[in-house]
Amino acid sequence: MLIDFFLHLRSARLPVSIKEYLMLLEAMQRKVIGPSLDDFYVLSRASLIKDERHFDKFDRAFGAYFKGLDALPGFDLDLPLEWLKRQFQREFTAEEKAAIEAMGGLDKLIERLKELLDEQKDRHEGGKKWIGTNGTSPFGNGGYNPEGIRIGGPSAGNRTAVKVWEQRAYRDYDDQVELGTRNIKVALRRLRKFAREGAETELDLDDTISATARNAGYLDIKLVPERHNTIKVLMLLDVGGTMDEHIKRTEELFSAAKTEFKHMEFYYFHNCVYDHVWKNNRRRHSERHATWDILRKYNPDYRLIFVGDGTMSPYEILQEGGSVEYNNEEAGAIWLRRLVERFPKFAWLNPEPEGVWEYRQSIALIRQLMNGRMYPVTLAGLERAMRELAK
């Protein structure tokens, strides 16, 4: 089975070698790991993948190969209790959701959470007051509340949390992804057209020869625009959370931009830009870049391109401390205004379908801050965005 697994990784264009494969076999023989598919995943990635840029490709290839497999041959795999609990996650009807009232603002949520942390001593499930699971309380996870703070555990998919209390891990977008759709390839040509500009300083040899021949042998030099890739791009990419649904399309766009633009800088943010951004998602807490430094470092002639779905709590845009991850001292809207004032040529690319924009309050706020310069990640949308940036 491991030979087939090794060949599967090679077919996924992962740079795995025989030497690394033999190292994995030796570790298995020495029983470095226990009888767990999760342990085998960690061991195989550590043994076979030497460059963290390929971690995401490995994850996809590993998942595709072992899909539906509960254990390695000869291994007994214990199913985590948390997995079973998620199967019994409470479902709320539309009537039940309508009957649940929000507490009335981020400040009240934070104040009430502090009170509960002092009062609560036991675990709770299914209630409407305490920090717990599968209930209607604003605090906990797995339940429903129109405005709450998710504490631990995965999202129930309601997208109503205004803060998230957990350690969250994001992954970098892959800039080596192959462009697999016709629309993105066409968009790449549009980006190339956008990037090429120059003066008439390059000799057109074929036209010069033809013109000289037509001119009875007298030299007639013809010039054409020299094709310089002079456009400079600063790209800020939303990552994690709801953007996980748009990874493939965002990677295609990111890969196209890195291929096309000679002068391109990029940074990551989550949901909204605040006082810092980062270059590497695995080190986003230890290697931060102050947004003030970004504003000072790059000249106003950079084209600023935001890439994000704009889907978040309105608090994250409008209020101090509104970030789901930490207590930001200034509202996200303030930082967005600073960025667009510094870089007059800007656009926001949104991978969410344009038809749902009008139903998202946060998207409406972002569009207003962008002076209407929000475009869908489609061929027509990219054409409009490039036309705006080329002005």
N, C-alpha and C positions, 0 to 999 in steps of 0.2 A: 504493500500500500504506500510506503514512504517513497518508493521509486516513482510511482505515479504522481504523488504529491510534488516531488522535486520537478518532474517534467511539466506538471501543471503550472508551477511558478515560472519556469523558463518560458512556457508559452504565453504567460502574462507579461513577458518582457522584463522580468525582474533579474538583476545581475547576480544570480546565485551560481556558485561554482561547485565542482565535485569535492574540493577540499573542505568547503564549509558544510556540505552534505555529510561527509564522513565524520566531521566533528559532531554533527547532530546525532548520528548513529552511535558514536562512542558515548555521548552523554546519555542516550537512552539505555545503552547496555549497562552503564554504571548506575542506572536508576537515580539520576540527578533529580528527577521530578516524580511526583506521585501520580496515581491513576486518574488524571483529570485532563480533560480537553483544554481547559483554560491554562493549565500548567504547560501543556505541550505547545500551545500558542506562544506563550512567553519564551519558552526555550527555543523554539524554531525561529522566532523572529530575532532573538539575540544571536543565534548561531549563523543564520543565513543572510541577514540584512545588516550591512555595515554602514549604510548611509541613511540617516533619519529622513531624508527626502523621499525615500521609497517605502516608508512605514505605511502610508495610506494605501498604496498599490498592493502591498502585502496583505493588509487587512481585508481588502476586497477579494483578493485571490483566495485567501484562507477561508473566508466566509462562503465563497462560491463552492469550494471543494468539499468542505465539511458540512454543508447545508443539510439539515435533517438528521445529522449523525449525533447521537447522544454520547458516544464514547469511542475511544480507540479500541481496536480489536483486543480482547483480553483484559480490558480495563472495565472497572465498575465506576460509573460516574454518579455521584450524589447530586440530585437536583436541589439547588438552593431553595430554602423555604420562602425567600422573598419572591422568587419566580411564581410559586404557587399562590402566594397572597395576591399578586397582581391579577391573577385570573378571576379573583372575586372582587375586583375593584367596583365600587358602587357606581351605578349609572343613574343619572338624574333626568327626569322628564322635563320638558319645556315648562310645564306648570310649576314644578318644584323650583326650577331655577328662577322663574319670575317672582316667586314668593320670598326669595332670599334677598335681603337688603344689604347694600354696601355700608361700611362703617362711616364713610364720609370724609375721606382724605388721608394722605400719607402721614401727616403729623399725628392724627388720631390713631392710626394703625400702629405707629412706632410707640406711642404712649401706652396703648393697651398691651402691646407685646411685652414691654418692660414689666407691667403689672403681672402678667401671666407667668413670666419667667421667675418672679419672686414667689408667686402663690402655688404654682403647679408642682406636684411631687410625683405623680404617677403618669403612666402612659394612657392615652385615651384614643378611642376609635369610634367614628360614626356620630360624634356629637356636634354641637353648634357653638360651644363656648371655648373649650380648652384647645391647646396645641395638640393636634392629633392627625389621624388619617381617615380618609373616606367619609368625612363629615361635611358640614356646611360652615364650620368655623373659618375665619379669615386666615388662620395660622395652621400650617401643617402641609400635608400633601395627599394626593389621591382622591380628594373630594371636589367640591365646587363652591366658589364664592366669587361674586362679580368683582371683588377688589380685595386681594389678600397678599400675604407674604408666604411664599413656598419655602418650607424648611426641610431640607434633605429630600431624598427620594426623587424619582423621575417625574417629569411633568405629566399631568393627566390629559394634556392636550387642549385645555380650555383657553390658554394664553391670557389669563386674567391676573397673573401675579405682577405686582408692582415692584417687588424685590424678591431676590432668591438668595437664601442662606445656605450655601454649599460651596465646596471647592469645584469649580467647573474647568474642564479641559477642552480646548479647541485644537483644531489641526490646521496647518498651513494649507493654502490652496496650491495645488500641483501646477507648476509652470511648465512641465514637460508633457502635459496631456495632449494627445493627438486630437485635432479638430475633426469630429466625426459627423457633423451635420452640414448640409449644403448651405444653410442660412448663415452659419458662423463663418464659413469660408468666404461667402460673399461679403460678410461684414468685415473680414480681414482685408479684402480688397478696398473697401470703403475707407478703412483706417489707413491703408497705404496711400491712397489718394489724398487723404487729409494731411499725411505727414510729409509729403514731398513738395518742396518749394525751393526756389533758388533764382539766381540771376542768369542772364545769357552770357555765360563764360566758358561753355564747353563746346569744343569743335565737333560739328556733325560731319564726319569724314565722307560718308556716302553722298550726302547732299552737296558737299563742297566739290567732289569729283564731278558730279553730274552738272553742277552749275558752271564749273570751269570749262567743261567740254562744250556746253551750250554757248559759252562766251568766247569761242574761237581760241581756246587755250590760255586766255588771260585768267589769272587766279581770281576766283570769286569765293571768298571764305564765307561759310555759313555756320552760324552758331545756334545752339539750342539751350534751353534752360538746364543748368547743372543740377543734377538731382541730389540735393542734400536732404538728409533726414534731420532737420533742424528743430522740429517741434519737441518741446520738453513737456513731459506729463508727470503730474503728481496724482497717484491713485490711492484713495483711502477705501479699504474694503471691510465691510461688516462681516463678522465671522461668528459662528456659534448660534445656539438657540434656533429661532425660526429659519435662519439662513441655511441650516443643515438640509432643508428641503430643496435648496437651489445650488447645491455644491457642484453638480455636473455642469450646469450652464455657466456658473461663475468661473469655474476652472477653465472652460473653453474660452471665455472672454479674457481672462487673466493671461492665459497662455498666448493668445493672439496678440494682446497688447505688448507683452514682453518680447515677442518675436519681432514686432513691427517697429516699436519706438526705441531708438538708440539711447535717448535721454529720458529714462523713466525711473521714477522713485515710487515706492509703495509702502504703505503702513496698514496695520489692522486696527480696527476698533470693534466694540460690541454694542449694537443697537444705535447709540448716538456718540458723537465725538465729545470727549470732555478734556480734562487737563493733560492727558497723556495718551499716546498710541504705542504700538509695538511692531517689531519686524518679525519676530519668531514666536509662535503661539505656545511652544513648549517652555519658553523662558519669558512669558509675558509679564510675570510678576517681578522678575529680577532684572530684566533689561527693558526698561521703559524709556520712551522718548517724550520729553515734554512738548506739548502742542505749541507752547510759546516758542520753543526752539525751531519747530517746523515753520512757523510763521516768519521767523527771522532768517532762517537758512536759505529758503528758496525765493527767488525773485518773482515779481508779479507776472512775468511773461510765461510762467508755467500754466499749462491747462490743468485745472483741478477736476478730477472725476471721482465722484462718490459712487460706490457700488453697494447697495443694500436694499432690503425689502421694506424698510421704514415701518416695520410692524413691531410696536412696543406699547407700553403704557404712556399716555400723554405726560405723566409726571416726569418721565425720563427726559423729556424735551424741555418742559416748562419750569421745573422746580429744582431748587437746591436740594441735594441729597436724594434726587429722584432715580439715580442709577440703580439697577437691580443688584449690582455687585458691591458698591461701596458708597460712602457719603461724599458725593462730589460737592465742592464748595460753591460752584457756579453752575447754573442751568445749562443744559446742552444747547439750547437755542442761542445762548450768548457766544459759545464757541463756534457754532455754525455761521453766525453772522460775521465773526472775526475772520473766518476762513474765506468766505465769499467776498468780503471787502478787500482782503489781501490779494486774492486771485480773481480778477474780474471775469475771466473766461472760465466758466465752471458749468458742470452738468451733473445730475444725479441719475444713475442707471438703476432701474428697479426690476429685479427678476420676477416679481409678482405679476400676474396677469393684470392688464390695465383695467379690466372690467370690475375688479374687486377694490380698486383704490378708493372709490367714493364711500365704501362701507367701513373704512379704517380711519378713525379720527387722527391717529398719529401720522398717517401718510398725508392727510390734508394739511397738517401742521408743517411737515417737512416741505411739501410743495410750496407752501406760502413762504417759508424761509428761503427756498431756492428760487423765488420769483417765477414760479411755474416751470422751471427748467428741470422737470423730471420726465424721464423717457423709459419706456419698457425695453427689455433686452430682447428685441426682435429686429429683423432686418430693417423695417420701416422706422422703428424707434432709434436704432443706431444711426441711420441716415440723418434723422432730424437732430440728434445730439451732435454728430460730427459737423453738421452744417452750422449749428450754434457755436461750437467751439472754434470753427474756422473763421468766424467773423473778425 
